[in-house]
Amino acid sequence: MATSTHGPRAAASPEMAAARPPAPTARRRPGWLGGPGKNAVSGSDGLWPWLFVLPLLTGVAVFYLWPILATAYLSLTQSGPFGGSTFTGFSNFTALVKDDQLYLSLANTLLYTGIVLIGVPIAVYIASLLNLPGLRFAQFYRALFFLPFVAMPTAIAMVWRLLFNGDFGLINRGLGLVGVDGPYWISTPTTAMIAVAIVGLWSSLGFSVIVLGAGLKNIPPELYEAAELDGASTWRQFRSVTVPLLTPSIFFVTIVTVISSFQLFDLLYAILGSSNPVLPRSLSLVYFFYREGFVNNDKGYAAAIAMVILVIIAVVTALQFRMQRRWVQDV
């Protein structure tokens, strides 16, 4: 019985094998400095990669690592306003632990951070609305939301100080229309930090909307079509498709918001001012550092506060990265 030679697994004849050109042999690419190829042992690329990243590493070392090390050393000294320092060990940290202003400023910073984080779910909803198909002037609306984020904090503070004015401010006038007697927002200890946090929420909303809007672009539209065919309502699609697939962007926005909130200073200083009687009870951590370092001229104590701020931000960020495994879904 003859064997067919037309199938894909048919054996080639000797004549065909002789006519077939030889297979190309793999060539090893030498390294840039004449070393072995890329499949060789680690470090075979020579010095060229290090030369390319040297400017970046130099900038990181000069502008990030060296200030951290210098501040850490300064926190262990007693420094005067005109230079000179005396090594005192951990005395600054011992005094800082006993200072009630540290815990007050930490509580105010946490309150501010908690209020500003409310803007993250608000930004998710706004970004979803701006991503609706067929929405006209969507880019214009995004630009309007983003403008407060790029505006000068001092200019924003001046406008909001007028709005929060207890006598003729627009906010209290609006509350008066519904029969509510508005407080003196930035002159009352219980409402001063809340007022500053409202401004922080409003100014950071645009950044969150832009980032979350970019995340929404990566969600395949076929998922919404499949959910609609299964009978899912718009709210169900938002809750079961949009939010789970948007969790990486939500996590990024949360990280950035928390870090920037712990660095609260310029907005607080511009809204409350330096002579406001509620300022001693409305300190943030960075404002506490500024007062001790540049008003009281206690550089060593201020450096200790800076190191505490660094540790707190690092711990909070590490906790967020550890907790994100439970709720962030990979797309």
Sequence and secondary structure as in RCSB ss.txt:
>XXXX:A:sequence
MATSTHGPRAAASPEMAAARPPAPTARRRPGWLGGPGKNAVSGSDGLWPWLFVLPLLTGVAVFYLWPILATAYLS
LTQSGPFGGSTFTGFSNFTALVKDDQLYLSLANTLLYTGIVLIGVPIAVYIASLLNLPGLRFAQFYRALFFLPFV
AMPTAIAMVWRLLFNGDFGLINRGLGLVGVDGPYWISTPTTAMIAVAIVGLWSSLGFSVIVLGAGLKNIPPELYE
AAELDGASTWRQFRSVTVPLLTPSIFFVTIVTVISSFQLFDLLYAILGSSNPVLPRSLSLVYFFYREGFVNNDKG
YAAAIAMVILVIIAVVTALQFRMQRRWVQDV
>XXXX:A:secstr
    S STT    HHHHHHS           TTS   TTSSTTTTTTHHHHHHHHHHHHHIIIIIHHHHHHHHHT
TEEE TTS EEE TTHHHHHHHT HHHHHHHHHHHHHHHHHHTHHHHHHHHHHHHTSTT TTHHHHHHHHHHHHH
S HHHHHHHHHHHT TTT HHHHHHHHTT     GGGSHHHHHHHHHHHHHHHHHHHHHHHHHHHHHTS HHHHH
HHHHTT  HHHHIIIIIHHHTHHHHHHHHHHHHHHHHT  HHHHHHH SS TTGGGS  HHHHHHIIIIIS  HH
HHHHHHHHHHHHHHHHHHHHHHHHHHH    
